[in-house]
Amino acid sequence: MDSALIPEGVKRCALWKFLLGLVLVGLVLAWGVYAMLLCWIKGLNQTNMNDYYGFALWIWADLAVIALGGGAFFSGLLKYVFGKDDLKNIINYAVLIGFICYSSALLILAIDVGQPLRSWFIFWHANVHSMLTEVAFCLSCYFAVLTIEYIPLVLENRQIDKVPFFHNLTHNMHGAMAVFAATGAFLSFFHQGSLGGVSGVLFGRPFAYREHILIWPYTFFLFTWSAAAYGPSFTLFITWLTEKITRKKLVKDQTIFLLAKISGWMILTYIIAKSADTLYWMSATAPAQGLDWKSFYKDNAFYGQWILFAEIVLCGWLPGLLLVFKPTRENRFLRVLATFLGIVGVSLNRWVMVLQTMAVPVMTFDQWALYMPSWQEVATTILPVAYGVILIMISYRYLPIFPQERELNPIADRAEEAAA
């Protein structure tokens, strides 16, 4: 029965190995679910949130996965709107990764609300003066778009596709996918930007506060830009990791090189803008408030100037340059290193904008407010990772995610067909 569900012409591991893997990852998932239930049943006193930190560790994870999931909307925009047809061989995986990231973000928000049964208040009693209301609307709508984009992939399962209704529905949905890709890019622009805008308008937090373009702080545009830049790098890294685990070549180098090149130029242009923003903040924004930028890193080894260097130079300029130049881009080790550094860079940016913003003293009598998450926060932050691994395992086994897999693995396919 299991073999009848596997895509035709490809080889998968034995069922017992697959189930064993599900059980092992499922134990991690169960740990996270237990911690989540503690937060829902006993309340947010299970966390180490306090008067300084109204955000738990999972809010950093929320912003990070939303940025990393940006590969879905940007790849979809390139494929369906700008006509980059070579990306068709990786777009399915980008959509799956985006679906995981955005469903994880909504799960994290459900934990953060504390009373998920009242989450509908966000929509019914909307605070129209809050950028987070707009984030909630766009995030929910874009998740619906990703679900619509993921459904045709599910319907292409070997057995489901035999049903004429589902086969025709899949064909029709593929025909309208450009509309959903454009809608997703529009929604993503606003919720990615508004997440950055929240930090940029914090007058009482001069570390994050930025000047404005019209009504939007610079961080509004930088957050959107960084998601479009680093999201494809995350897709590339997870694709490489999947190939290593399965010991198969799943996507042709031509597609990998194209997406890496696009990601590299996006990272490079983003990091130029980010560097200009940082220099202006150092020389104008902070001094205008009577502050020296060095004071935001002073007397604290954890948030020292090294973190600024790591984010902008090591995890910004370096991966951008590695992916832009053809010799380094087409070197597998350097390309994978660049994508990994990019993932660290955007995650570090979200960490800084969420946690360091709260940690920096804002009064002369204040001290650095360091933060140590509770085990419940750690478990619920790992929860989406385990969920994502499980969904990738199931999708890879039973859905035709990689159109080029059979072509790139002819020996394994012939052996399988001979055995059949």
Buried (B, 14 or more C-beta within 10 A) or exposed (E): EEEEBBBEBBBBEEEEEBEEBBEEBBEBBEBBBEBBBBBBEEEBEBBBBEEEBEBBBBBBBBBBBBBBBBBBBBBBBBBBEEEBEBBBBBBBBBBBBBBBBBBBBBBBBBBBBBEBEEBEEBEEEEEEEEBBBBBBBBBBBBBBBBBBBBBBBBBBBBEBBEEEEBBEBBEEBEEEBBEBBBBBBBBBBBBBBBBBBBBBBBEEBBBBBBEEEEEBBBBBBBBBBBBBBBBBBBBBBBBBBBBEEBEBBBBBEEBBBBBBBBBBBBBBBBBEBBBEBBEBBBEEBBEEEEBEBEEBBBEBEEBEEEBBEBBBEBBBBBBBBBBBBEEBBBBEEBBBBBBBBBBBBBBBBBBBBBBBBBBBBBEEEEEBBEBEBBEBBBBBBBBBBBBBBBBBBEBBBBBBBBBBBBEBBEEBBEEBEEEE
